Amino acid sequence: MPSRPLHRRQLLRSGALATLGTLFAAPFVSSGVLSTKTLDVDALLFDPEVPVGGNPKGDVTIVTFFDYNCGYCRKAAPALAKLVADDGHVRLVYKDWPILSESSVVAAQYALAAKYQGRYERAHETLMTASLRGDTDRLPALLEKAGIDRKRLSADLKAHGQAIGALLKRNNEQAEALQLPGTPVYLVGPYKVAAALDYEGFASVVNDARTRAKTK
């Protein structure tokens, strides 16, 4: 992984940019049950339980696989958020993929529980800027300070714990089916970007995705 976000030229030189054509050529399954050899593209892009930001009718979809303890994810997150806001036509799909530590799993569970009160993106932004350091006991207070109802968060985490766990399992299965090397990874239209990007990098890959769509 790079030590800092990449510009477009650096991205091409690093070989971190690839098309998804060969990956999506694997057999599709309609049941949503994935393995390392199969991938349901509809489940990847349109899982109704997965939080979605940006423009839900955008002409380019970015799927972001991330871990709240991933330093590279943290570096790239502000640039991605700014690009989505500035562009106005990007649909952003959040794939919580907590693979680095137990605190990553707990943070993802809290973020996804916040979805049930319509505050997922606020929780996501808060956790992306917080220093977890394995300490998860303070997360409810941290999220409450960010404007999330703490009592409801706890209740939703308990009530929807099974659904949240199932979602995290699906995200992991999809990551394995795509043979992702770790976090962060961004699927931008037909491209897989296994690197942290800066604003220019995200904008360039989005532009490439639009250009590619027009030439088909």
N, C-alpha and C positions, 0 to 999 in steps of 0.2 A: 504494500500500500504506500502511496506517496506521503511525504511528510507535510505537505501543504496542498491547498486546492490547485487544480491544474487549469491552465489556459487551454484553449482549443488546440493550438499547435503542439503543446506538450502532450495533450491527450492522444493525438494521432501518433506522435513519435513513441509514446509509451506502449502502444498496442492495447490500451485498456478499452478502446471502443470497438465493438463488434456488432454485427447484425444478428437478429434473433432468428433469422430464417432457418438455420440448421437446427436450432433448439426446438423451434415450433414444428419442425418436420417430424418430431417424435409423435407416436400415435396419440390422438386425443381420446379422452374418455368423457362421457356425458354425465356420469354419476357424481363427479366432483371428488372422487377418491383418487388421490394422486400417488404415484410412486416415482422413484428416480428415473424410470423409463417412460413415464407418461405425463402429459401435461394438459389440463383442461384450460384453454385460453380464456373462455368465458368466466370460469371460476377465478382465474388470476386477475382479470380486469374488472369484473362486475360482481364480486362477492357482496351480497347485500349487507353483511355484517361488518365489512371493512370501512373505516372512515374515509371519506372523500372530501377534498378541499378544492379550491380554485373554482373554475367554471364547470359545472357538471355536464354541460353540453359542449365543452371545448373540442377543438379540432385536433389537438395533440394530447395524449395521455402520458403522464409520467408516473411510473410505479416506483416508489422508493422503499427499499429494504434497509432497515436501520436498527441500531441498538443504542439505547440511551447512555450507555457507558462507552460508546465508540467516539474517540476524539476526532476522527476524520468526519464522522456524521455531524458532529457539533460544529466543526469548521464550515462545512458546506451548507448547513441548514439555513442560515440567514440569507445566503445568496439564492438558494432555491426559493425561499419564501418571497423574496423581492422580485425574482423573475416571474413567479406565478402571479403576483399582484400587478406588476407592470404590464405583463403581456395581456392578461384578461381573457385569454382563449385556451388556457391550459387546464386540463383536468388532472388533479393530483390524487393519487391513490396511496394511502399510508399502509405499509406492511410492517407492522411491529415484528421484529425478528430478534428476540432477546437471546443471544448466544454466548455472551461474554462472561456472565456471572449470574448468580442467584438474584442479586439486586436488579439486574437487567429485567429479569422475569417479573419481579414485583412491580417495578416501574411501569412496564408494559401493561400489567393487569390494572393498575390504577388509571393509566391513561385511557384504556379501553372502557373502564367503568365510567369514566367521566363522559363518555359518548352518550350515555343514557340520559344525561341532563343537558345534552347539546353543547358540551364544553370540551370535546376532545382536543380541538386545535389549541385551546388555551392551555390544557394540560400538557400537550405535546411541546409547545413552545417553552413552558416552564421547566419541564424535565430536561429539555435539550440544553438549557442554560444552567441547570443546577449541578452542583458537584455531589454526586451520590456517594462515592467512596465506600460502597457497601452498606451504608447506613440508610435503611428504609423506614425506620420508625418515625422519622421526621417528615416523610412525604405527605401524609394527610394534612399536616399543618402548613406545609409549603404550598400545596395546591389550594388550600382554603385561602391563604393570603393572596393567591392569584385570582380569587373570585369564584372558586368552585365550592358548592355546598358540601361541606365535609360529612354531615350526617347522611345525606343522600348518596354520596360517594361510597360510604361504607355499606349502606343498604344495597346499593346496586351491585357492588362487588360480591356481596354474599348471594344476592338473588340471581345474578347472571354469571356467577363464577364458572359454571360448566360450559356455557356458551363462549365465554372468553377463552377458556382453556382449549376448546375445540377450534376456535379461530386461530390461536397461536400455533396449534398443531398443523392446521391447513397451510398457514404461512410458511412454516418450516418445511413441509412436504413440497411446496411449490419451489422454495429456494433450492432444495435438493434436486428436484426435477430439472431446474435450470442450471444445476451445477455451479451455484454461486460460490465464489471463493471466500466470502466474508462480507462484512459491512464496511462502507456503504456500497450498495449497488443501485443504479437507476436504470429502469427500462423506459426509454424515451421513444415513443412510437416503435419503430422496428429495431432500435438500437439498444444494446446492453452496454452500460458504462460502469465498469468495475473500478471506480476511482472517485475521490472527492473532487468536485468542480467548483470554480469560482463563478461569478455572475456571467462573465463573458462565455465561459465554457458551457453553462446551461443554455444560454441564449443561442449559441452556435449549433448545439445538437438539436434543439427544438426547431431551428430554422432548417437544418438538414432533414429532419423528419417530415416537415411540411413540404420541402422540395421533392423528397422521395415519393410522397403521397400523390403529388401532382403529376409525376412522370409515369405513374402506373397506368 
